[in-house]
Amino acid sequence: MFARKIRVEYEDAGEKKPCPIKWLDNFSMRSFTNASVFDDTLPVADGVIEVGARVPLDQLQSAMEDWFRRKSYLATNASLTLRDSNNPD
């Protein structure tokens, strides 16, 4: 549906795991994030979110990390990684 498929993973005990779709779905509900820049986000599976071409990945990662920590999904010392499947660099 959207231009880019993004892999979203988090670190758990030194191991990278796909973010559960529940987390991604919760973040993508605009009423919670209140950020229109992320309107073009669509969770499609564990660890996969589709985004529009104008969604800035650095801002998306920062906002997702913040939201996941506030929801206690992501531990304080854990990290989140976003990778564009179309451009793995």
Secondary structure, 3 states (H helix, E strand, C coil): CCCEEEEEEEEECCEEEECCHHHHHHHHCHHHHCCHHHCCEEEEECCEEEECCCCCHHHHHHHHHHHHHHCCCCCCCCCEEEEECCECC
